[in-house]
Structure formats: C-alpha cells, structure tokens
Amino acid sequence: MSEFVDIGGHRVGSGYHTFIIGEIGINHNGDVAIAKKLIDAAALAGCDAVKFQKRTPELCVPIEQRNLMRETPWGTMSYLDYRRRVELDLDAYTEIDRYCRSKNILWFASCWDVPSVDFIEAFSPVCYKIASASITDHELLRHINRLARPIIVSTGMSTMAEIRRAVSLFDRERLVITHTTSTYPCKPEELNLRMIPALHNEFTCPVGYSGHEVGLQTTCAAVAIGASLVERHITLDRAMWGSDQAASVEPQGLMRLVRDIRVIEQAIGDGVKRVYASEEPIRARLRKVQ
C-alpha cells in the first residue's frame, strides 16, 4: 500500500504534515455569508481544507420524517422543507469555490447520494468524504470510487465487518480512513482513540480522526498516537441554531488547535535515539567519563 495519499498536493500519511480539515458541514445554515466567515476562520487558523455536506433532500430524508413539523429560525416548517432550506445551490457553491481559491484553502464535500456526487464533481474536488451514515450505501461508494479521486471514509457507528466491506469497494491507494464516534457531542470515554493505530495496522493505509467531542485536548492526543488527518466541525458561535453547533470549535479554539497540532508534529520525532547538539555542553559538564 502507498505510504501516503495525495490530497490537493498535500501528502496525507504517517510522518507527513497533519492534514487539518475545518468541517463546515451545514453550520452555514444555508447562508453563503456565514460560509465565507467560516472559510475565513479556517484559513486564518491554518487549516488545509474546509468541508461541506451535500444532500438531495428528496432522497436523503426518510418518507416518515418528511412532513414532521419543526421550529426553525425561519419559522415552523416541515423537516423536508427545512432540509431544503439549509442546502446550498449551484450559485452558492460557485461562489464558495471562487472564495476558497482566493483564500488559498482547499474545499470538498461529503455527498450523501449519487446526484449530490455528480453535482460536486462539476467543481473537480480534491477528494470525496464518505460520511459515517453512508458507509453501508454500497451503490454510493462504488459511484464515488469510479471517479478515481482520493477518498476519506468515516467509520462512526460501524462494526468492523461493515468497515471491511466498505474498504473492499475502494482503491486502497487512494483511501484514507478516519476513526470517529457518531455522538454529538461525544463523551471522552467513548472516543476510543486507540482505534487509530488499530485501523492502521489492519488496513495499512493512512488513518485520521474526525472528532465530535467538546474541547481540544483529545484531538491533539489523536495526532500524538498517529492520526495523519484531523477533522473538526467549526462554527462562529456554538450557541447558533443547528444540530452540529454544540460539538463544533469556535474560531479562537480552532487557532489553538492548529497551533498545538503543529507543535505536536515537531515533538513526535522519528523514534531514533540521538544526542542533540543542544545536549552536548550539558553532557560534557554533567557526565563522568568512564
């Protein structure tokens, strides 16, 4: 297997720069202006990419949920209409594509259905993300694999058998697996970060971490034990409307997270014991010569 997967010119794999993704998802609430502010926050913090979510509501909303009424910032509406309200259209993504290029930051999306993949493919994305909810949608997985782009697959709420089946459908040379737990927000005792090296040992491809916890320290710990990619939901304000906002990172927290990950990268080293030049004067002064 390849030691790394190239995503937009970035090598993602063990020993390389951690690929950091600001997951905008649907935290833009259907507003391009909010999406741009989130892109600004990710670019300022030093993220490598931002990610969106794309759905065709008529395909992704179960029939029994479509007419359930929901209170929203835009009034009371059916769940199907709400899902339509927060989707961005072609004009919106065209502006997002232009804006990300101007900010020198990559963007891509997790697509929840085949028409959404075809929609995003028009923008020649640097990769695709398979959401944890979609890992058993084998038609979708095969469709994405045929496009021959790098693929990031999330493994939340999945058994190992489901993960193995999904992985078997992909070209492993283009695959990154991300460990995650699909609870928003997730309790520390359910993060199970040791799955990161476990997944790497079994599949011998780059493994990342998609976090939904509150706080930053456990995401940093994921990097320390081998995550070569990190994804966190980002928001302008955790009190904003939306199901993912509470498990998201605000701009100041995102800046700290990226800073700390870069320090951890430097500190991990290569596992080869050596005496550093900075130690030589201390060694000469404190060691007894045998």
Steps between C-alpha positions, in 0.01 A plus 500: 500500500606861444659677795290807428201626306536826308212740570532824308879489511515401869646163593273341760665218690728408787796735532347777293338832591164429670221585257257718696141543384251755629165324462247768412238237421163673524609746769458774237121455541453552128667843505799560271608799710534274806682241289752767396560602861568136588739470207675814629532346847643176361747679274615733780552206735714320243265215401584320177139461389135560581227246443131534426213252492284456189166321491201465274228537766241303303737200503652536847200585719304185593137508386369474857697812602422726205181656637607525864475864602803675641562834666781680317646852488294544180172397658316171537550272200508135406826314549531456123463875445755564774749269329438686173550833679850417625629357169723723289429523127723522193549876527597465865759228433636693204565792735645268767735351242614847394537618859703199615737548206545864599583389857735223380310232689368172361135400520299185440181336623349187642226403256208298631354383168602444138347822355689700765826334392429595139423857613830537690701324226441803277743687729778239464535449878836397645333201668170363624394421854274206585294591806462237771128484419581398141757226561246224422365675187702284262347654187622841613845365594545331162389815318754714685778246452447504122591870493861410594542780752644464853238377747469559874262259669366553852428198719262625770217272619653218294601144576836369383315278252330807350833684481673203333220472244517873419880496471479206258309722256773764475835532329720485811769718337257793523341426837523674837297355789388722786413368842202672659213448743168633370372670814461880509665592729689184590606407854875441547448141611339422163771651279710180499805664344694175496292408198728731300805270513269196489349612168844580362632157598211320331465702180855643458372827359504852648264536797358824630265618772167679473409638842161596639606559858496819704851637548827468314732281706370166378537608137863588573538157662372341178789660311746385766396136451511505123212687334630637170183700435276691740150629443295711740168673448541877513252774586491874555311447828411172670167654603389540138206303362585154370550142615880505457579837659544375859769251396684758289810710559480881498763710312728566799494134597578400143808722501622333821429154362700553181784661696518211745485234228795663322701498825411133559617415146842646580516323836411148379832450323610180326561260790876487444697575819770762452698757698404847381750779454315697765572219749877484436607782738280357777630150430861621520434680827290240683615160375790313655733350242539127555 
